[in-house]
Amino acid sequence: MAFQENEEEVRWFVMRDLKRTNAKLPAYKLLDGKKMEVFVPMKWHLVTRKGIRIREEVPFIQDLLFVHETQNNLDAVVKKTPTLQFRWLRNTWREPMVVVDADMERFIRAVDATESPRYYLPEEITPAMYGRRIRIEGGPLSGYEGRLLTTRGLQGQTPARRTGRISCRGSGG
């Protein structure tokens, strides 16, 4: 019941939109039209419209959106929009996922830092990537930029026990 005390607090709620990819009015546009602050990581995608290929910005993950609003205001919209849902925390009774404001600001800044950012987990880094320019987002080294030199501690470990390090030569951000 502690969560109900925060229903009037403006927070970043993690939501899902069950509409099709070609919907005329996806949830992020609907909420934006209601003057709610919405963040959706976007990507550029080539589509054909009336025989002409054009670049169109579409959500990076189709059903994911973040809304900065009070829970009471969002509840009213969710009741009227059956394809819009909260994402719920596991092992709780209907407690919605929220993101701390500072974490969300860092996430938005990281996504908006470049037109087409690429994100890699340490286990996705290949030897061909060594020497590339990188920026670390999140953690104690957040904001550091440099060139990727090596990865260590990743081989032969299960994902649950992975404690790899990424070596980078560069400067703080």
ROSE-4610 file (N, C-alpha, C; in Angstrom, 1 decimal, always signed):
// ROSE-4610
residu = [M/M/M/A/A/A/F/F/F/Q/Q/Q/E/E/E/N/N/N/E/E/E/E/E/E/E/E/E/V/V/V/R/R/R/W/W/W/F/F/F/V/V/V/M/M/M/R/R/R/D/D/D/L/L/L/K/K/K/R/R/R/T/T/T/N/N/N/A/A/A/K/K/K/L/L/L/P/P/P/A/A/A/Y/Y/Y/K/K/K/L/L/L/L/L/L/D/D/D/G/G/G/K/K/K/K/K/K/M/M/M/E/E/E/V/V/V/F/F/F/V/V/V/P/P/P/M/M/M/K/K/K/W/W/W/H/H/H/L/L/L/V/V/V/T/T/T/R/R/R/K/K/K/G/G/G/I/I/I/R/R/R/I/I/I/R/R/R/E/E/E/E/E/E/V/V/V/P/P/P/F/F/F/I/I/I/Q/Q/Q/D/D/D/L/L/L/L/L/L/F/F/F/V/V/V/H/H/H/E/E/E/T/T/T/Q/Q/Q/N/N/N/N/N/N/L/L/L/D/D/D/A/A/A/V/V/V/V/V/V/K/K/K/K/K/K/T/T/T/P/P/P/T/T/T/L/L/L/Q/Q/Q/F/F/F/R/R/R/W/W/W/L/L/L/R/R/R/N/N/N/T/T/T/W/W/W/R/R/R/E/E/E/P/P/P/M/M/M/V/V/V/V/V/V/V/V/V/D/D/D/A/A/A/D/D/D/M/M/M/E/E/E/R/R/R/F/F/F/I/I/I/R/R/R/A/A/A/V/V/V/D/D/D/A/A/A/T/T/T/E/E/E/S/S/S/P/P/P/R/R/R/Y/Y/Y/Y/Y/Y/L/L/L/P/P/P/E/E/E/E/E/E/I/I/I/T/T/T/P/P/P/A/A/A/M/M/M/Y/Y/Y/G/G/G/R/R/R/R/R/R/I/I/I/R/R/R/I/I/I/E/E/E/G/G/G/G/G/G/P/P/P/L/L/L/S/S/S/G/G/G/Y/Y/Y/E/E/E/G/G/G/R/R/R/L/L/L/L/L/L/T/T/T/T/T/T/R/R/R/G/G/G/L/L/L/Q/Q/Q/G/G/G/Q/Q/Q/T/T/T/P/P/P/A/A/A/R/R/R/R/R/R/T/T/T/G/G/G/R/R/R/I/I/I/S/S/S/C/C/C/R/R/R/G/G/G/S/S/S/G/G/G/G/G/G]
num = [1/1/1/2/2/2/3/3/3/4/4/4/5/5/5/6/6/6/7/7/7/8/8/8/9/9/9/10/10/10/11/11/11/12/12/12/13/13/13/14/14/14/15/15/15/16/16/16/17/17/17/18/18/18/19/19/19/20/20/20/21/21/21/22/22/22/23/23/23/24/24/24/25/25/25/26/26/26/27/27/27/28/28/28/29/29/29/30/30/30/31/31/31/32/32/32/33/33/33/34/34/34/35/35/35/36/36/36/37/37/37/38/38/38/39/39/39/40/40/40/41/41/41/42/42/42/43/43/43/44/44/44/45/45/45/46/46/46/47/47/47/48/48/48/49/49/49/50/50/50/51/51/51/52/52/52/53/53/53/54/54/54/55/55/55/56/56/56/57/57/57/58/58/58/59/59/59/60/60/60/61/61/61/62/62/62/63/63/63/64/64/64/65/65/65/66/66/66/67/67/67/68/68/68/69/69/69/70/70/70/71/71/71/72/72/72/73/73/73/74/74/74/75/75/75/76/76/76/77/77/77/78/78/78/79/79/79/80/80/80/81/81/81/82/82/82/83/83/83/84/84/84/85/85/85/86/86/86/87/87/87/88/88/88/89/89/89/90/90/90/91/91/91/92/92/92/93/93/93/94/94/94/95/95/95/96/96/96/97/97/97/98/98/98/99/99/99/100/100/100/101/101/101/102/102/102/103/103/103/104/104/104/105/105/105/106/106/106/107/107/107/108/108/108/109/109/109/110/110/110/111/111/111/112/112/112/113/113/113/114/114/114/115/115/115/116/116/116/117/117/117/118/118/118/119/119/119/120/120/120/121/121/121/122/122/122/123/123/123/124/124/124/125/125/125/126/126/126/127/127/127/128/128/128/129/129/129/130/130/130/131/131/131/132/132/132/133/133/133/134/134/134/135/135/135/136/136/136/137/137/137/138/138/138/139/139/139/140/140/140/141/141/141/142/142/142/143/143/143/144/144/144/145/145/145/146/146/146/147/147/147/148/148/148/149/149/149/150/150/150/151/151/151/152/152/152/153/153/153/154/154/154/155/155/155/156/156/156/157/157/157/158/158/158/159/159/159/160/160/160/161/161/161/162/162/162/163/163/163/164/164/164/165/165/165/166/166/166/167/167/167/168/168/168/169/169/169/170/170/170/171/171/171/172/172/172/173/173/173]
x = [+0.8/+0.0/+0.8/+2.2/+3.0/+3.0/+2.8/+2.9/+1.7/+0.6/-0.6/-0.4/+0.5/+0.8/+1.4/+2.0/+2.7/+1.9/+0.6/-0.2/-0.3/-0.1/-0.1/+1.3/+2.3/+3.6/+3.9/+4.5/+4.9/+6.1/+6.0/+7.1/+7.2/+8.3/+8.4/+7.9/+6.7/+6.1/+6.5/+6.8/+7.1/+5.8/+5.5/+4.2/+4.4/+3.3/+3.4/+2.2/+2.4/+1.4/+1.2/+0.0/-0.3/-0.8/-0.8/-1.3/-0.3/-0.8/+0.1/+1.1/+2.2/+3.2/+2.7/+1.6/+1.1/-0.1/-0.3/-1.5/-1.4/-2.5/-2.6/-2.2/-2.7/-2.4/-1.9/-0.5/+0.0/+0.0/+0.2/+0.0/+0.9/+2.1/+3.0/+2.5/+1.8/+1.2/+0.0/-0.8/-2.0/-1.7/-0.7/-0.3/+0.3/+1.1/+1.7/+0.6/-0.5/-1.6/-2.4/-2.2/-2.9/-1.9/-0.8/+0.1/+0.9/+1.1/+1.8/+3.2/+4.2/+5.6/+5.9/+6.2/+6.4/+7.8/+8.5/+9.8/+9.7/+10.1/+10.1/+11.5/+12.4/+13.6/+13.2/+13.7/+13.3/+14.5/+14.2/+15.2/+14.6/+15.5/+15.1/+14.9/+13.8/+13.4/+13.0/+13.4/+12.9/+11.6/+10.6/+9.3/+8.9/+8.0/+7.5/+6.1/+5.9/+4.6/+4.2/+3.1/+2.7/+3.8/+4.6/+5.7/+7.0/+7.0/+8.2/+8.8/+10.1/+10.8/+11.2/+10.8/+11.1/+11.6/+12.4/+12.9/+11.9/+11.5/+10.5/+11.1/+10.8/+11.3/+10.2/+10.6/+9.7/+10.3/+9.4/+10.0/+11.0/+12.0/+13.1/+12.5/+11.8/+11.1/+9.6/+8.9/+7.5/+6.6/+6.6/+5.6/+6.1/+7.3/+7.8/+7.7/+7.2/+7.2/+7.3/+7.8/+8.0/+7.2/+6.4/+5.5/+5.7/+6.0/+6.3/+5.0/+4.3/+2.9/+2.6/+1.5/+1.0/+0.2/+0.2/-0.5/-2.0/-2.6/-4.0/-4.4/-3.6/-3.8/-3.7/-2.6/-2.4/-3.5/-4.0/-5.1/-6.3/-6.6/-7.8/-7.6/-6.4/-6.1/-6.1/-5.5/-5.4/-6.8/-7.8/-9.1/-9.8/-9.5/-10.2/-9.5/-8.2/-7.4/-7.0/-7.8/-7.5/-6.1/-5.5/-4.2/-3.0/-3.3/-2.2/-2.2/-1.1/-1.0/+0.2/+0.2/+1.3/+2.2/+3.5/+4.3/+4.4/+4.2/+4.1/+5.4/+5.8/+6.9/+6.5/+7.5/+7.2/+7.1/+6.4/+6.3/+5.7/+4.8/+4.1/+2.7/+1.8/+0.4/+0.1/+0.2/-0.1/+0.6/+1.9/+2.8/+3.5/+3.2/+3.8/+5.3/+6.0/+7.4/+7.6/+8.5/+8.8/+10.4/+10.8/+12.2/+12.5/+13.6/+14.0/+14.3/+13.9/+14.1/+15.5/+16.5/+17.9/+18.3/+17.9/+18.2/+17.6/+16.4/+15.7/+16.3/+16.8/+17.5/+18.7/+19.5/+20.7/+20.4/+19.3/+18.9/+18.5/+17.7/+17.3/+18.5/+19.4/+20.6/+21.5/+21.6/+22.4/+21.7/+20.4/+19.7/+19.8/+19.6/+19.6/+21.0/+22.1/+23.4/+23.8/+23.3/+23.6/+22.4/+22.4/+21.2/+20.9/+22.0/+21.7/+22.7/+22.5/+23.4/+23.3/+24.4/+24.5/+24.8/+24.1/+24.3/+24.8/+25.9/+26.4/+26.6/+26.2/+26.6/+28.0/+28.7/+30.1/+30.3/+29.4/+29.5/+29.2/+28.7/+28.5/+29.7/+30.7/+31.8/+32.7/+33.1/+33.9/+35.3/+36.3/+37.7/+37.7/+36.8/+36.8/+36.4/+35.8/+35.4/+36.5/+37.6/+38.7/+39.2/+39.5/+40.0/+38.9/+37.6/+36.5/+36.3/+35.8/+35.5/+34.2/+34.2/+33.1/+32.8/+31.6/+31.3/+30.6/+30.9/+30.3/+29.1/+28.0/+26.8/+26.3/+26.1/+25.7/+26.9/+26.7/+27.8/+28.7/+29.8/+30.7/+31.5/+31.7/+32.4/+31.6/+30.3/+29.4/+30.0/+29.9/+30.4/+31.8/+32.6/+33.9/+33.9/+34.8/+34.9/+36.3/+36.5/+37.8/+37.7/+38.8/+38.9/+38.9/+38.1/+38.0/+39.4/+40.0/+41.3/+41.1/+40.5/+40.3/+39.0/+38.6/+37.6/+38.3/+38.0/+38.6/+37.6/+37.7/+36.9/+35.6/+35.4/+34.1/+34.0/+35.2/+35.2/+34.9/+34.1/+33.8/+33.0/+32.3/+31.4/+30.0/+29.1/+27.7/+27.2/+26.1/+25.7/+25.4/+25.0/+24.6/+25.9/+27.1/+28.3/+29.3/+28.9/+29.8/+30.3/+31.6/+32.1/+33.2/+32.9/+33.9/+34.3/+35.4/+35.9/+36.1/+35.9/+36.2/+37.3/+38.4/+39.5/+39.4/+39.6/+39.4/+40.4/+41.0/+41.9/+41.2/+41.1/+40.4/+40.3/+39.3/+39.1/+37.7/+37.6/+36.3/+35.4/+34.1/+33.1/+32.5]
y = [-1.2/+0.0/+1.3/+1.1/+2.3/+3.0/+2.3/+2.9/+3.9/+3.6/+4.5/+5.9/+6.1/+7.4/+8.3/+7.6/+8.4/+8.6/+8.4/+8.5/+9.9/+10.9/+12.3/+12.8/+12.0/+12.4/+12.1/+13.1/+13.0/+12.1/+11.0/+10.0/+9.5/+8.8/+8.2/+6.8/+6.5/+5.2/+4.5/+3.2/+2.4/+1.8/+2.0/+1.6/+0.7/+0.1/-0.7/-0.3/-0.3/+0.0/-1.2/-1.8/-3.0/-2.8/-1.6/-1.3/-1.8/-2.0/-2.5/-1.4/-1.9/-0.9/+0.2/-0.2/+0.8/+1.6/+1.6/+2.3/+3.8/+4.4/+5.8/+6.7/+6.2/+7.0/+6.1/+5.8/+5.0/+5.8/+5.1/+5.6/+6.8/+6.8/+8.0/+9.2/+9.1/+10.3/+10.7/+9.7/+10.0/+10.8/+10.3/+10.9/+12.3/+12.4/+13.7/+14.7/+14.3/+15.1/+15.6/+14.8/+15.2/+16.0/+16.5/+17.3/+16.6/+15.3/+14.5/+14.4/+14.4/+14.2/+12.7/+12.4/+11.0/+10.9/+9.8/+9.5/+8.1/+8.0/+6.8/+6.8/+5.8/+5.7/+5.4/+6.2/+6.1/+5.6/+5.1/+4.8/+5.2/+5.3/+5.6/+4.3/+4.2/+3.0/+3.5/+2.7/+3.0/+2.3/+3.1/+2.6/+3.1/+2.3/+2.7/+3.3/+4.5/+5.1/+5.6/+5.0/+5.4/+5.2/+4.2/+3.9/+4.6/+5.5/+6.3/+5.8/+5.5/+5.1/+6.4/+6.4/+7.5/+7.0/+7.9/+7.5/+8.0/+7.1/+7.5/+7.1/+7.9/+7.6/+6.8/+5.6/+4.7/+4.3/+3.8/+3.4/+2.2/+2.3/+1.3/+0.0/+0.0/-1.2/-0.8/-1.6/-1.2/-0.9/-1.7/-1.5/-0.8/-0.2/+0.5/+2.0/+2.6/+4.0/+4.4/+5.6/+6.1/+7.4/+7.5/+8.7/+9.3/+10.6/+11.4/+12.1/+11.5/+11.9/+11.3/+11.8/+11.2/+9.9/+9.0/+7.7/+7.9/+8.9/+9.1/+9.6/+10.5/+11.0/+9.9/+9.1/+8.0/+6.9/+6.6/+5.7/+6.0/+7.3/+7.7/+7.5/+7.6/+7.4/+5.9/+5.1/+3.7/+3.0/+3.6/+3.0/+3.2/+4.4/+4.7/+4.0/+3.6/+3.1/+1.6/+0.7/-0.7/-1.2/-0.6/-1.0/-0.4/+0.5/+1.1/+0.4/+0.0/-0.7/-0.3/-0.4/-0.2/-1.5/-1.4/-2.6/-2.7/-3.9/-4.2/-4.9/-4.5/-5.2/-6.6/-7.5/-8.9/-9.1/-10.1/-10.5/-9.4/-8.5/-7.5/-7.6/-6.9/-6.9/-5.6/-5.5/-4.4/-3.1/-3.3/-2.1/-1.8/-0.6/-0.3/+0.0/-0.3/+0.0/+1.5/+2.0/+3.4/+3.6/+4.7/+4.9/+6.2/+6.2/+7.4/+8.5/+9.8/+10.9/+11.1/+10.9/+11.1/+10.0/+8.8/+7.7/+7.9/+8.4/+8.7/+9.8/+10.8/+11.9/+11.5/+10.6/+10.1/+9.2/+8.4/+7.5/+8.4/+9.4/+10.3/+11.0/+11.5/+12.1/+11.1/+9.9/+8.9/+8.6/+8.5/+8.1/+9.3/+10.5/+11.7/+12.2/+11.6/+12.1/+11.9/+11.0/+10.8/+10.4/+10.6/+10.3/+8.8/+7.9/+6.5/+5.8/+5.9/+5.2/+3.7/+3.1/+1.6/+1.3/+0.3/-0.2/-1.6/-1.9/-3.2/-3.7/-4.9/-5.5/-6.0/-6.2/-6.6/-7.9/-8.8/-10.1/-10.0/-8.8/-8.6/-8.0/-7.6/-6.9/-8.0/-7.7/-8.6/-8.0/-8.8/-8.3/-7.2/-7.3/-6.4/-5.0/-4.9/-3.6/-2.8/-3.5/-2.9/-1.7/-0.6/+0.6/+1.6/+1.2/+2.1/+3.1/+4.3/+5.3/+4.8/+4.9/+4.5/+5.6/+5.6/+6.4/+5.4/+5.5/+4.6/+5.4/+4.7/+5.3/+4.5/+5.1/+4.3/+3.9/+3.7/+3.2/+4.3/+4.0/+5.0/+5.7/+5.1/+5.7/+6.4/+6.6/+7.3/+8.6/+8.7/+9.9/+9.8/+8.8/+8.6/+8.2/+8.8/+8.5/+8.1/+7.3/+6.9/+5.8/+5.1/+4.0/+2.6/+1.7/+0.4/-0.4/-0.8/-1.5/-3.0/-3.5/-4.9/-5.1/-6.4/-6.9/-8.0/-8.1/-9.2/-9.8/-11.1/-11.8/-12.2/-12.3/-12.6/-14.1/-14.6/-15.9/-17.0/-18.0/-19.2/-18.9/-17.8/-17.6/-17.6/-18.0/-17.9/-16.5/-16.1/-14.7/-14.2/-15.1/-14.7/-14.4/-15.0/-14.8/-14.0/-13.3/-12.5/-11.2/-11.1/-9.9/-9.3/-9.1/-8.6/-7.2/-6.8/-5.4/-5.0/-3.8/-3.2/-2.2/-2.3/-1.4/-0.3/+0.9/+2.0/+3.1/+3.7/+4.8/+6.0/+7.0/+8.2/+9.2/+10.0/+11.1/+11.0/+11.7/+11.8/+12.7/+12.5/+13.3/+14.3]
z = [+0.0/+0.0/+0.0/+0.2/+0.3/-1.1/-2.2/-3.5/-3.7/-3.1/-3.3/-2.8/-1.8/-1.3/-2.4/-3.4/-4.5/-5.7/-5.7/-6.9/-7.4/-6.6/-7.1/-7.5/-7.3/-7.7/-9.1/-9.8/-11.2/-11.3/-12.0/-12.1/-13.5/-13.9/-15.2/-15.1/-15.7/-15.8/-17.0/-16.9/-18.0/-18.5/-19.8/-20.4/-21.6/-22.0/-23.2/-24.1/-25.4/-26.4/-27.2/-27.2/-27.9/-29.4/-29.8/-31.2/-32.2/-33.4/-34.5/-34.9/-35.6/-36.0/-37.0/-37.8/-38.7/-38.2/-36.9/-36.4/-36.7/-36.9/-37.2/-36.0/-34.8/-33.6/-32.5/-32.5/-31.5/-30.1/-29.1/-27.7/-27.5/-28.0/-27.7/-28.4/-29.5/-30.1/-29.4/-29.0/-28.2/-26.9/-26.2/-24.9/-25.1/-26.2/-26.5/-26.9/-27.5/-27.8/-26.6/-25.5/-24.2/-23.4/-24.0/-23.3/-22.2/-22.3/-21.3/-21.9/-21.0/-21.4/-21.7/-22.9/-23.4/-24.0/-23.6/-24.3/-24.9/-26.2/-26.9/-27.7/-27.4/-28.2/-29.6/-30.6/-32.0/-32.8/-34.0/-35.0/-36.4/-37.4/-38.7/-39.5/-40.3/-41.0/-42.4/-43.4/-44.8/-45.0/-45.5/-45.8/-47.2/-47.9/-49.2/-49.0/-49.4/-49.4/-50.8/-51.3/-52.7/-53.7/-53.5/-54.5/-54.3/-53.2/-53.0/-51.7/-51.7/-50.5/-49.7/-48.4/-47.5/-46.2/-45.5/-44.2/-43.2/-42.3/-41.3/-39.9/-38.9/-37.5/-36.9/-36.3/-35.7/-34.4/-33.4/-32.1/-32.3/-31.5/-31.5/-31.0/-29.9/-29.4/-29.5/-30.4/-30.8/-29.6/-28.6/-27.5/-26.3/-26.3/-25.1/-25.2/-24.1/-24.0/-22.5/-22.3/-20.9/-20.8/-19.7/-19.6/-18.2/-18.3/-17.1/-16.6/-15.7/-15.3/-14.0/-13.4/-12.1/-12.5/-11.5/-11.8/-12.0/-11.2/-11.4/-12.8/-13.3/-14.7/-15.7/-15.5/-16.5/-16.3/-15.1/-14.9/-15.8/-15.8/-16.6/-18.1/-18.6/-20.0/-20.3/-19.4/-19.6/-19.6/-18.7/-18.7/-20.1/-20.7/-22.0/-23.2/-23.0/-24.1/-23.8/-24.3/-24.0/-24.4/-25.4/-25.9/-25.2/-24.2/-23.4/-22.0/-21.6/-20.3/-19.6/-18.2/-17.4/-17.5/-17.3/-17.1/-15.6/-15.2/-13.7/-13.2/-12.0/-11.4/-11.1/-11.2/-10.9/-9.4/-9.0/-7.6/-6.7/-7.3/-6.6/-7.0/-6.3/-6.7/-7.3/-8.6/-9.5/-9.1/-8.9/-8.7/-10.0/-10.6/-11.9/-11.9/-13.0/-13.1/-13.2/-12.5/-12.6/-12.7/-13.3/-13.5/-12.7/-11.9/-11.1/-12.1/-11.8/-12.7/-13.2/-12.3/-12.6/-13.6/-13.4/-14.3/-15.7/-15.7/-17.0/-17.7/-17.0/-17.7/-18.4/-17.7/-18.3/-19.5/-19.4/-20.5/-21.7/-21.5/-22.6/-23.2/-22.4/-22.9/-23.7/-23.3/-24.0/-25.4/-25.4/-26.6/-27.6/-27.1/-27.9/-28.3/-27.8/-28.0/-29.5/-30.2/-31.6/-32.4/-33.7/-34.5/-34.5/-34.5/-34.5/-33.6/-32.3/-31.3/-31.4/-31.1/-31.0/-29.6/-29.0/-27.7/-27.7/-26.9/-26.9/-25.4/-25.2/-23.9/-24.0/-22.9/-23.0/-23.8/-23.6/-24.4/-25.9/-26.3/-27.7/-28.5/-27.7/-28.3/-29.0/-30.2/-31.0/-31.1/-31.4/-31.6/-32.8/-33.7/-34.8/-34.3/-33.1/-32.6/-31.9/-31.6/-30.9/-31.7/-31.0/-31.7/-32.0/-31.9/-32.1/-31.0/-31.4/-30.3/-29.6/-28.2/-27.4/-26.4/-25.8/-24.6/-23.7/-22.4/-21.4/-20.8/-20.8/-20.2/-19.0/-17.9/-16.7/-15.9/-14.6/-13.7/-13.3/-12.6/-12.1/-13.1/-14.3/-15.4/-16.4/-16.1/-17.0/-17.6/-18.9/-19.5/-20.1/-19.7/-20.2/-21.7/-22.4/-23.9/-24.2/-25.2/-25.6/-26.7/-26.8/-27.8/-27.1/-27.6/-27.0/-27.2/-26.2/-26.3/-26.1/-25.0/-24.8/-23.9/-23.9/-22.9/-22.2/-20.9/-20.1/-19.2/-18.9/-18.0/-18.5/-19.8/-20.4/-20.9/-21.2/-21.8/-20.8/-21.2/-20.4/-19.2/-19.1/-17.9/-18.3/-17.4/-17.7/-17.6/-18.3/-18.2/-16.7/-15.9/-14.5/-13.7/-14.1/-13.3/-14.1/-15.1/-15.9/-15.1/-15.0/-14.3/-15.2/-16.5/-17.4/-17.2/-17.8/-17.7/-19.2/-19.4/-20.7/-20.5/-21.2/-21.1/-22.2/-21.8/-22.7/-22.5/-23.5/-23.4/-23.8/-22.9/-23.2/-22.1/-22.1/-21.1/-20.5/-19.4/-18.7/-19.3/-19.2/-19.8/-19.0]
